[in-house]
């Protein structure tokens, strides 16, 4: 993490296209790190950071789903605007935290 960057929320989850990993919200960015799990000893290791999106590049955030709930956001990337959908435990809390950080992204 950079100087002045604080972790707000972090959760082991799954993204629709990328797969399993850990979603992290800081006061500066949203990041998603792939994980590798082993069933033999129930261990889990961080893999590559596959998403590292500054909050200034996030254009829209919402939640969706009835049975399988997801927190979603659209962001500007090198490939153009992309949408990401994460199956997190408490979508309402994630949405509130992301919206709060988007409102404070000038700090």
MOBELJO-V709568 format. One record per residue. N is the residue number from 0. SS is DSSP state (2 for helix, 1 for strand, 0 for the rest). PSI is psi in degrees with one decimal (999 if undefined). D_LAST is the distance of its C-alpha to the last C-alpha in Angstrom with 2 decimals. Layout:
# MOBELJO-V709568
N;SS;PSI;D_LAST
N;SS;PSI;D_LAST
This chain:
# MOBELJO-V709568
0;0;152.5;16.27
1;0;169.5;14.18
2;0;135.9;13.04
3;0;1.4;10.03
4;0;132.7;10.62
5;0;136.5;11.92
6;1;126.4;14.55
7;1;-45.7;14.29
8;1;146.3;17.65
9;1;137.7;20.50
10;1;142.2;23.91
11;1;122.6;27.10
12;1;-168.4;27.87
13;1;135.3;29.51
14;1;142.4;28.41
15;0;-45.3;31.16
16;0;-31.2;31.71
17;0;-37.4;30.31
18;1;-154.1;31.82
19;1;145.6;30.98
20;1;-163.3;27.98
21;1;121.0;24.87
22;1;130.8;21.76
23;1;130.4;18.50
24;1;125.8;15.11
25;1;-179.8;12.19
26;0;-3.0;8.45
27;0;-21.9;8.87
28;1;168.3;12.41
29;1;130.9;15.70
30;1;149.0;18.65
31;1;120.2;22.34
32;1;127.2;24.85
33;1;150.5;28.54
34;1;156.0;30.71
35;1;123.4;34.37
36;1;148.8;36.43
37;1;126.0;39.97
38;0;-28.8;42.27
39;0;-44.6;44.69
40;0;13.3;42.51
41;0;33.7;39.67
42;1;157.6;37.12
43;1;132.1;33.95
44;1;144.7;32.24
45;1;139.4;29.00
46;1;-141.8;29.84
47;1;149.3;27.98
48;1;112.6;24.41
49;1;-19.6;25.32
50;1;131.7;21.98
51;1;88.8;18.70
52;1;118.5;16.58
53;1;145.0;13.01
54;2;-27.3;11.31
55;2;-18.4;11.45
56;2;-7.3;15.21
57;1;122.8;15.77
58;1;-24.5;17.76
59;1;144.5;19.36
60;1;138.5;19.53
61;1;172.9;22.57
62;1;154.3;25.17
63;1;164.5;28.87
64;0;150.8;32.21
65;0;-53.9;34.73
66;0;-49.5;36.26
67;0;101.8;33.92
68;0;144.1;30.41
69;1;147.1;27.54
70;1;133.0;23.84
71;1;151.7;23.40
72;1;151.5;20.91
73;1;136.2;21.50
74;1;154.4;19.62
75;1;127.3;20.38
76;1;178.9;22.14
77;0;-29.4;24.59
78;0;5.2;27.38
79;1;-168.2;25.92
80;1;131.7;24.39
81;1;150.5;25.16
82;1;136.7;25.14
83;1;138.7;24.84
84;1;119.1;26.34
85;1;128.6;25.95
86;1;88.5;28.44
87;0;165.2;26.43
88;0;-49.6;27.92
89;0;87.5;25.85
90;2;-36.0;24.63
91;2;-44.2;23.59
92;2;-42.0;21.23
93;2;-45.4;19.76
94;2;-46.3;19.32
95;2;-44.2;17.62
96;2;-42.7;15.15
97;2;-45.0;14.38
98;2;-39.9;14.11
99;2;-43.4;11.71
100;2;-34.9;9.35
101;2;-34.9;10.11
102;2;-23.7;9.35
103;0;14.9;5.77
104;0;-9.0;5.42
105;0;-15.0;3.82
106;0;999;0.00
